[in-house]
Amino acid sequence: MANNKDFKVKNGIKPTSYHEGLGTVTSGSVTVGYDLSVAAYDSVSFSVSAQEAGPSSVFFKDDGTKMYVIGFSGDEINEYDLSTAWDITTASASSVLSISSYETLPRGLVFKTDGTSLYFTGLGNDQVRQYDMTTAWDISTASYSKTFSVSSQDTSPSGLFFKSDGTKMYVSGAAGDDVNEYDLSTAWDVSTASYSNNFSLSSESIASPQSLFFTSDGTKMFVVSRDDDNIYYYSLSTPWDITSASYSNTSFSVTSQESSPYGIFFKSDGTKMYVVGSSNDTIYQYSTGSTVTTATLDLSTGSVFEITPTSDIQVGLSNPAASGTVSQATLLLDGAAGTTYDFSVLATTNKTLSVSSQDVTEEGLFINPDGTELYMLGDANDSVFQYTMTTAWDLSTASYTQSFSGASQDGGMQGVSFKTDGTKMYMLGRSNDNLYQYSLSTAWDISTASYDSVSLNVTSQDTNPYNLHFKPDGTKLYIVGNTNNRIYQYSLSTAWDLSTASYDSVSYTTTSQDGTPKDIYIKSDGTKLYLLGSDNHKIFVYTMSTAWDLSTISYDSVSYPSSGNLETYDNSSTAFYISDDGVYFYLVGNSTGDIEQFYIAGAATITYDSTLQFGGGTAPDSPAIGETDVLTFSTRDGGTTYQAAIAIDGAA
């Protein structure tokens, strides 16, 4: 398969072409850790009450064979051996170190990565204390070494953590409800620390923060809040720089296990989390690993690869040349949708279609399933106007082709819909409160439409019907009306044949959300209904617990935009449509005379295997939908590490 990709590149970069054969991308999956969104208690715990009645922090050796607990009841550190790595049920106490001579209220506990030093914070003197060990990881050989005061920043220091190379130290404080960052001019020597930065936790109302934990790459930070028994997750856009931290809107409650949590620690791969607290003097274990789809570039098959993700993926490489020989790869990473039907990411594509030359009172909107034909119904001319998109779903490629008048049937046409194969068309008229059926001798070509002399009168339900939606198999019909502000459900005993339609005596009032409903759209699986209301100019979201059954509908208490409204785009929005894949949202209104196209899908999130090392330590953001990033990878150590770089950011 050849790749003939020509790029028009933003940011002034010269256009680039790739014509090499594409290498093979292998799909798979991997478990990724540190995911609080999937955290679950393992029903695994270990009591330390026999050694400590007030545990405040827990720390593990990097191979999971040793565990250390510090506590303020005995003012000591207890060491445990684990016969099975990371399995706390196999722990047994092996040694104890008294620290009462230097601290009577110890909190955070950290070990140097090689196990030759340990550090702890304390509320008694607002100090970080350092002990050195003559035998690595053996606290019986520890002796007091150095100290550093943090009282100028916080008078209740609690959590403690170090950058993996020992050049930075972080202390959380219960007095200021913040995290303070320090630089160490000599790695792991606390006496050389100097204050550099501060990050407030007040925006999440975290009171009494306790332990801290950072991932090894410094891009994630976890904070324990003893005030509400939650673990909070923050992401750092610049690794190890807390001023770049932002709350990820992800937290996890441990209240069911511990009502006074102090300490937190993660297994080295992030798939397990351990929490200790003083209410039960127990360590609790949680699973924090999630399955992520992988895309692996097989270097034995080529050097140029292309990926268009349909979900979140992690990129990796395999089969490089042997150590000492350079292996290189170029990846064309296309921006594609990860989440769909997500109005929370509503964003304009800056693509519009002017329809005012055809009609100045736009009321209905429909797009055929392959996204190449668009139909707008205009009330001024009681006609359907057809537009062809040369690029599917791309409004900027649309052009007007033809029209069809329904004026002979009704003088107040409002909504339009089609059978899924394009051989039937339906127009809704409010002058006679009828839905009219037409046949198209050539599918999707309205110039071949003719009236079937078949209609459905809905006067008994509503005298101002506004828009409609069909179930994809043609056996259910839904009409929204303004008189009673309701959505009505009908059944068709013969699919798509209005002469067999009957009202199901099922309706739903929209008054609590909007008193002037204009249009509806139902997701193809029949579980989600979206409503456009012109009182509040928002899209309201509903769930049907039984697909396509309006009697099971309930409001999700969600509307979009979450702030502001659609008046930003048109202050008289009348109809909308959603692409079948849930990526695009189209809006038409009487004010601008334009149809506007939006994204309602978030770009797939791209992460990278830990062997891929980007300059500055930060991987690039995922490419936007419709753009392509070009990335390069190079290794000469047999794939132990790859030097990664973004060669082109956002090609179109």
C-alpha positions in Angstrom: 0.0 0.0 0.0 1.5 3.3 -1.0 1.2 6.5 0.9 0.8 9.5 -1.3 0.2 12.2 1.3 0.7 15.8 0.4 0.5 18.3 3.2 -0.5 21.9 3.4 1.1 22.8 6.6 0.2 25.5 9.1 2.8 27.6 11.0 4.6 28.5 7.8 6.3 25.2 7.4 7.1 24.2 3.8 4.7 21.6 2.3 6.0 18.1 2.5 5.2 14.9 0.6 5.6 11.3 1.5 5.5 8.6 -1.1 7.1 5.6 0.6 5.4 2.3 1.2 3.6 2.1 4.5 4.9 -0.2 7.3 2.6 -2.4 9.3 0.8 -1.1 12.5 -0.2 -3.8 14.9 -3.1 -3.3 17.2 -3.2 -4.7 20.7 -3.8 -3.6 24.3 -1.8 -2.8 27.4 -2.8 -2.1 31.0 -2.0 1.5 31.9 -1.7 2.6 35.5 -2.5 5.7 37.6 -6.1 5.8 36.4 -8.2 7.1 39.3 -11.3 7.1 37.0 -11.4 3.2 37.2 -10.1 2.9 40.8 -11.7 0.1 42.8 -11.1 -1.4 46.2 -9.5 -4.9 45.9 -10.9 -6.0 49.3 -7.3 -6.4 50.3 -5.9 -4.8 53.5 -3.1 -5.1 56.1 -3.3 -3.9 59.7 -0.3 -2.1 61.2 -2.0 -1.6 64.6 0.4 -4.0 66.3 3.3 -1.7 65.3 1.7 1.7 65.0 -1.6 3.2 66.2 -1.3 6.4 64.1 0.1 5.6 60.7 0.6 8.7 58.5 2.5 7.6 55.5 3.5 4.4 53.6 6.4 3.8 51.2 7.5 0.8 49.1 10.9 -0.3 47.8 10.8 -0.1 44.0 10.6 -3.9 43.6 7.7 -4.2 46.0 9.6 -6.5 48.4 9.7 -4.0 51.3 7.2 -1.6 52.8 7.7 1.2 55.3 5.2 2.9 57.6 5.8 6.1 59.6 3.4 7.0 62.5 2.8 9.8 65.0 1.7 7.5 67.8 5.0 5.7 68.3 7.1 8.4 66.5 8.8 5.7 64.6 9.3 4.0 61.2 8.4 0.4 60.8 9.9 -1.8 58.1 8.1 -4.9 56.6 9.2 -7.7 54.3 6.8 -8.9 51.6 7.3 -12.5 50.7 5.3 -11.8 47.5 6.2 -8.5 45.9 3.4 -5.8 46.2 1.1 -8.2 48.1 0.5 -6.5 51.4 -1.1 -9.6 52.8 2.3 -11.3 52.8 3.9 -8.5 54.9 5.7 -9.2 58.1 7.4 -6.6 60.5 11.2 -6.8 60.4 12.7 -3.7 61.9 11.8 -0.4 63.6 13.5 3.0 63.8 12.7 5.5 66.5 12.7 9.1 65.4 11.2 10.6 68.6 14.5 12.5 69.3 13.9 14.7 66.3 10.1 14.6 65.6 7.0 13.9 67.6 4.5 14.4 64.9 5.9 12.7 61.8 3.9 12.8 58.5 5.3 12.1 55.0 8.0 9.5 54.3 10.2 9.1 51.2 13.3 7.0 50.4 16.1 7.8 48.0 15.8 5.7 44.9 18.9 3.6 45.8 17.6 3.1 49.4 20.6 4.8 51.1 18.7 7.7 52.6 15.2 8.3 54.0 13.3 11.6 54.6 10.2 12.6 56.5 8.3 15.7 57.4 7.0 16.7 60.8 4.5 19.1 62.3 6.4 19.3 65.6 9.3 21.5 64.2 8.1 22.1 60.6 11.2 20.3 59.3 12.2 17.8 56.6 14.6 15.4 58.2 17.2 13.2 56.4 18.6 10.0 57.7 21.4 8.0 55.9 21.7 4.2 55.9 24.9 2.3 55.6 23.0 -0.7 54.2 20.5 0.2 51.5 16.8 -0.3 52.5 17.8 -1.4 56.0 16.4 1.2 58.5 18.3 -0.5 61.4 21.4 1.0 59.9 19.9 4.6 59.6 21.3 7.6 61.4 20.2 11.2 61.5 22.0 13.3 58.9 20.5 16.7 57.9 17.5 18.9 58.2 15.7 21.7 56.3 13.0 24.0 57.7 9.9 24.7 55.6 8.2 26.9 58.2 8.5 30.0 56.0 6.2 28.2 53.5 3.9 26.1 55.8 3.6 25.5 59.5 1.9 22.1 59.1 4.0 20.2 56.5 2.4 16.9 55.7 3.2 15.2 52.4 6.7 14.8 51.0 8.0 13.7 47.6 11.2 14.0 45.5 11.8 14.2 41.8 13.3 10.9 40.6 16.8 12.4 40.3 16.7 14.1 43.7 17.0 17.7 42.4 13.5 18.8 43.4 11.5 18.3 46.6 7.8 18.8 47.2 6.0 19.4 50.5 2.2 19.7 50.9 1.0 21.8 53.8 -2.2 21.7 55.8 -1.8 25.3 57.0 -1.8 26.8 53.5 -3.6 24.0 51.7 -1.0 24.0 49.0 2.1 22.3 47.6 5.5 23.9 47.8 8.3 23.1 45.4 12.0 23.3 46.3 15.3 23.0 44.3 18.2 21.0 45.6 21.6 22.2 44.4 23.0 18.8 45.5 20.7 16.0 44.6 19.1 14.3 47.6 20.8 16.6 50.1 18.0 18.5 51.9 20.4 21.0 53.4 20.9 22.4 49.9 17.1 23.0 49.3 15.7 26.4 48.4 12.1 27.4 47.9 11.1 28.0 44.2 7.3 27.6 43.6 3.9 27.2 45.1 0.6 25.6 43.9 -2.6 26.3 45.7 -5.1 23.4 46.2 -7.9 25.8 47.2 -9.7 25.7 43.8 -10.8 22.2 44.6 -11.5 23.2 48.2 -9.0 20.7 49.5 -8.5 21.2 53.2 -5.8 19.4 55.2 -3.9 17.9 52.3 -1.7 15.0 53.4 0.5 12.7 51.3 1.8 13.5 47.8 2.7 11.2 45.0 4.1 11.9 41.5 4.5 9.6 38.5 8.1 8.9 37.5 7.9 11.3 34.6 6.5 14.1 36.7 3.4 14.6 34.6 0.8 13.5 37.2 0.4 14.4 40.9 -1.9 12.9 43.4 -2.9 14.5 46.7 -4.7 13.0 49.7 -7.3 15.2 51.3 -8.1 14.1 54.9 -11.0 16.6 55.0 -13.2 14.8 52.5 -11.4 11.4 52.3 -10.6 11.8 48.6 -7.6 11.3 46.4 -7.3 14.1 43.8 -5.4 13.8 40.5 -3.6 16.8 38.8 -1.8 16.8 35.5 1.4 18.9 34.9 1.8 20.2 31.4 5.5 20.8 32.2 7.0 17.8 34.1 7.9 18.5 37.7 6.8 22.1 37.5 3.9 22.5 39.9 3.0 25.9 38.5 1.8 24.0 35.4 -0.5 21.8 37.4 -4.2 21.7 36.7 -7.0 19.6 38.3 -8.1 16.8 36.0 -11.6 16.7 37.4 -10.8 13.2 38.6 -11.0 12.2 42.2 -11.6 9.0 44.2 -13.2 8.5 47.6 -11.8 6.1 50.1 -14.4 6.9 52.7 -15.8 3.3 52.6 -12.5 2.0 53.9 -10.8 4.9 55.6 -12.3 8.1 57.2 -9.0 9.7 58.0 -6.6 9.0 55.1 -3.0 10.2 55.4 -0.7 8.2 53.1 -0.8 7.2 49.5 1.6 5.1 47.3 1.4 3.5 43.9 2.9 0.3 42.6 5.8 1.1 40.2 3.5 0.5 37.1 0.6 2.4 38.6 -1.8 -0.5 38.5 -2.2 -0.6 42.3 -2.7 2.1 44.9 -2.1 1.8 48.6 -3.8 4.1 51.2 -3.1 4.2 54.9 -5.1 6.1 57.6 -5.4 6.5 61.3 -9.0 5.6 61.8 -8.4 1.9 61.3 -4.5 1.8 61.3 -4.7 -0.2 58.1 -3.3 -0.2 54.6 -5.9 -0.7 51.9 -5.2 -1.8 48.3 -7.0 -0.6 45.2 -6.7 -1.4 41.5 -5.9 1.6 39.3 -5.1 0.1 35.9 -7.1 0.5 32.8 -6.8 -1.3 29.4 -5.6 0.9 26.6 -5.5 0.1 22.9 -2.0 0.1 21.5 -0.7 0.8 18.0 2.7 -0.7 17.5 4.9 0.4 14.5 6.7 -2.7 13.2 10.1 -1.4 12.1 10.8 -4.7 10.3 8.0 -3.8 7.7 8.9 -0.3 6.8 10.0 3.2 8.0 6.9 5.2 7.3 3.6 4.6 9.1 0.1 6.1 9.2 -2.4 5.9 12.0 -6.0 7.2 12.0 -7.2 6.3 15.5 -10.8 5.5 16.1 -10.3 5.5 19.9 -7.6 6.5 22.5 -4.4 4.7 21.7 -0.8 4.3 23.1 1.9 4.4 20.4 4.9 2.1 20.6 7.6 0.6 18.3 8.8 -3.0 17.8 11.5 -5.0 15.9 14.2 -2.3 15.6 17.7 -3.1 14.3 20.2 -4.6 16.8 22.0 -2.3 19.2 24.7 -0.2 17.5 22.6 0.2 14.3 20.3 3.2 13.8 16.6 2.4 13.3 14.3 5.3 12.3 10.6 5.8 11.7 8.2 8.5 10.5 4.6 8.5 11.8 1.8 10.3 10.0 -0.7 10.6 12.9 -4.1 11.7 11.8 -6.4 13.6 14.1 -9.6 11.6 14.6 -12.5 11.4 16.9 -12.2 9.7 20.2 -15.4 10.6 22.0 -18.6 11.3 19.9 -22.0 12.9 20.6 -20.1 15.0 23.2 -21.6 18.5 23.2 -19.3 19.4 26.0 -16.5 19.9 23.4 -18.8 21.8 21.0 -16.5 23.8 18.8 -17.0 25.5 15.5 -15.3 24.1 12.4 -15.5 27.6 10.9 -17.5 26.0 8.0 -20.8 27.6 6.9 -23.2 27.4 4.1 -25.3 30.4 3.1 -28.9 29.4 2.2 -30.6 32.8 2.3 -30.6 32.9 -1.5 -32.9 30.0 -1.5 -35.1 30.8 1.5 -35.1 33.4 4.3 -37.1 31.3 6.8 -35.1 28.2 7.3 -37.0 25.6 9.4 -35.9 22.0 8.6 -32.6 20.2 8.1 -31.6 16.7 7.0 -28.4 15.0 5.7 -28.3 11.7 3.9 -26.4 8.8 5.6 -23.2 9.1 3.6 -23.0 12.8 4.2 -23.0 13.9 0.6 -26.5 15.4 0.3 -28.0 18.1 2.5 -31.6 19.2 2.5 -33.0 22.4 4.0 -36.7 23.2 4.3 -37.7 26.8 3.9 -41.0 28.1 5.3 -41.1 31.2 3.1 -41.3 29.1 -0.1 -42.6 25.8 1.5 -39.9 24.0 -0.4 -37.0 21.6 0.2 -33.7 22.8 -1.1 -30.9 20.2 -1.9 -27.2 20.8 -1.7 -24.4 18.5 -2.6 -21.2 18.1 -0.6 -18.3 16.9 -2.7 -16.5 15.9 0.5 -18.7 14.0 2.8 -20.0 15.9 5.8 -17.8 19.0 4.9 -20.1 22.0 4.7 -17.5 24.1 3.0 -17.8 21.9 -0.1 -21.6 22.2 -0.4 -23.3 23.8 -3.3 -27.0 24.3 -4.2 -28.4 22.0 -6.8 -32.3 21.9 -6.9 -35.5 22.3 -5.0 -38.9 20.7 -4.5 -42.1 22.6 -3.5 -44.6 21.2 -1.1 -46.9 24.2 -1.3 -49.6 22.2 -3.0 -50.0 20.2 0.2 -49.4 22.8 2.9 -48.6 26.5 3.2 -46.6 26.2 6.3 -43.9 23.6 5.8 -41.7 23.1 8.9 -39.7 19.8 8.9 -38.2 17.4 6.5 -37.0 13.8 6.7 -36.1 10.9 4.4 -36.3 7.1 4.4 -32.8 5.7 5.0 -32.4 4.5 1.3 -33.5 7.9 -0.1 -36.6 6.7 -1.9 -39.2 8.4 0.4 -39.4 12.0 1.6 -41.6 13.4 4.4 -42.5 17.1 4.9 -44.3 18.4 8.0 -46.8 21.2 7.6 -48.3 23.3 10.4 -51.1 24.9 8.3 -53.0 21.6 8.2 -51.1 19.8 11.0 -50.1 17.0 8.5 -47.1 15.0 7.7 -46.9 14.3 4.0 -45.2 11.4 2.2 -43.4 11.5 -1.2 -41.7 9.0 -3.4 -38.4 9.6 -5.2 -37.9 7.5 -8.3 -34.1 8.2 -8.0 -32.9 7.9 -4.5 -31.9 11.2 -2.9 -32.8 13.2 -6.0 -35.7 15.5 -5.0 -36.3 16.5 -8.6 -37.8 13.0 -9.0 -40.2 13.4 -6.0 -43.9 13.0 -6.3 -46.6 13.2 -3.7 -48.0 9.8 -2.6 -51.4 11.3 -1.6 -50.6 9.9 1.8 -50.5 12.0 5.0 -50.7 11.7 8.7 -52.8 14.2 10.6 -51.5 15.1 14.1 -54.1 17.7 15.1 -55.3 15.6 18.0 -51.8 15.8 19.5 -50.6 19.2 18.5 -51.8 22.1 16.3 -48.3 23.5 15.7 -46.1 20.5 14.8 -42.6 21.7 14.2 -40.1 18.9 13.4 -39.8 15.1 13.1 -37.5 12.1 13.4 -37.8 8.5 12.2 -36.4 5.4 13.7 -33.8 4.0 11.2 -36.1 1.0 10.3 -39.1 3.2 9.7 -41.3 1.6 12.4 -41.3 4.6 14.8 -42.0 8.3 14.2 -41.4 11.2 16.6 -42.9 14.7 16.2 -42.2 17.7 18.3 -44.9 20.3 18.7 -45.0 23.9 20.0 -48.7 24.1 21.1 -48.3 21.7 24.0 -44.5 21.7 24.1 -44.3 18.0 23.7 -42.6 15.2 21.8 -45.1 12.6 20.5 -44.4 8.9 19.5 -46.1 7.0 16.7 -45.8 3.5 15.3 -46.0 2.4 11.7 -47.2 -1.2 11.2 -45.7 -1.1 7.7 -42.3 0.6 7.8 -42.1 4.0 6.2 -45.8 3.9 5.2 -47.6 6.8 6.8 -51.0 5.3 6.0 -50.2 2.7 8.7 -49.1 5.2 11.3 -50.9 5.5 14.7 -50.3 7.5 17.8 -48.9 5.4 20.6 -50.5 7.6 23.3 -47.0 8.3 24.5 -45.6 11.8 24.8 -43.1 13.8 26.8 -43.3 17.4 27.9 -40.3 19.6 27.4 -41.6 22.6 29.4 -39.2 22.1 32.3 -36.3 22.5 29.9 -37.7 24.7 27.2 -41.2 26.1 26.5 -40.6 26.3 22.7 -39.1 23.1 21.4 -38.0 23.3 17.8 -36.3 20.1 16.7 -35.2 16.7 17.9 -32.5 14.1 16.9 -32.3 10.6 18.3 -29.0 8.7 18.4 -29.0 5.7 16.0 -29.2 3.2 18.9 -32.3 4.9 20.3 -30.9 5.6 23.7 -30.2 9.3 23.5 -32.5 12.1 22.4 -31.3 15.7 21.8 -33.7 18.6 21.8 -33.3 22.2 20.5 -35.3 24.8 22.3 -35.6 28.4 21.2 -36.5 29.9 24.6 -33.1 29.0 26.1 -31.2 28.5 22.8 -29.6 25.2 24.0 -29.4 21.6 23.2 -30.9 19.4 26.0 -29.9 15.8 26.4 -32.2 12.9 27.4 -31.9 9.1 27.9 -34.4 6.5 27.0 -33.7 3.5 29.2 -35.5 1.3 26.7 -34.3 2.2 23.2 -36.9 4.1 21.1 -39.5 4.0 23.9 -40.4 7.5 24.8 -42.3 6.3 27.9 -38.8 5.6 29.4 -37.3 9.0 28.7 -35.7 11.1 31.4 -33.8 14.3 31.3 -30.0 14.0 31.9 -29.9 17.4 33.6 -27.4 18.3 30.9 -27.7 21.1 28.4 -25.2 22.7 26.0 -23.5 25.1 25.7 -23.0 24.7 29.5 -22.3 28.4 29.7 -23.9 30.9 27.3 -26.2 29.6 24.5 -26.5 29.0 20.8 -27.4 32.7 20.2 -23.7 33.2 19.8 -24.1 31.5 16.4 -27.7 32.3 15.5 -30.3 34.1 17.8 -33.2 32.3 16.0 -32.0 28.7 15.8 -34.7 26.5 14.3 -33.3 23.1 13.3 -30.2 21.0 13.7 -28.7 17.7 12.5 -26.0 15.3 13.8 -23.8 13.3 11.5 -24.3 9.5 11.8 -21.0 9.0 13.5 -21.7 11.6 16.1 -18.7 13.8 15.1 -20.5 16.8 13.6 -23.4 19.0 14.6 -25.1 21.3 12.1 -27.3 24.3 13.1 -29.6 26.4 11.0 -31.5 29.5 12.0 -33.6 32.4 10.6 -31.2 35.1 11.8 -28.0 34.6 9.9 -29.4 32.6 6.9 -26.5 30.2 7.3 -26.0 26.6 8.2 -23.0 26.2 10.5 -21.0 23.1 11.2 -19.5 22.2 14.6 -17.4 19.4 16.2 -19.2 17.4 18.9 -16.3 15.0 19.3 -13.1 15.1 21.2 -9.9 14.1 19.4 -8.7 10.7 20.3 -6.1 10.9 23.1 -2.6 9.7 22.0 -0.1 8.5 24.6 3.3 7.0 24.1 5.2 4.1 25.4 7.7 5.0 28.1 10.6 4.1 25.8 9.8 7.1 23.6 11.6 10.1 24.9 10.5 13.5 23.6 12.7 16.6 23.9 11.9 18.5 27.0 10.3 15.5 28.5 6.8 16.3 27.2 5.0 14.4 24.5 3.0 16.5 22.0 -0.7 17.0 22.2 -3.0 14.8 20.1 -3.6 16.3 16.6 -6.9 18.1 16.1 -9.6 16.3 14.1 -8.9 16.8 10.4 -5.2 17.6 10.9 -2.1 15.4 10.7 1.0 15.5 12.9 4.3 14.1 11.5 6.5 12.5 14.2 9.9 10.9 13.9 11.5 8.2 16.1 15.1 7.1 16.2 17.0 4.4 18.2 20.5 2.9 18.2 20.3 0.9 21.4 18.0 -1.9 20.0 14.8 -0.1 21.1 15.6 0.3 24.8 15.0 4.0 24.2 13.8 6.1 21.2 14.5 9.8 20.6 11.1 11.2 19.5 10.3 14.5 17.9 7.4 16.2 16.2 8.5 17.2 12.7 5.3 18.9 11.6 2.6 20.2 13.9 -0.8 20.2 12.4 -0.7 19.5 8.7 -4.0 19.8 6.8 
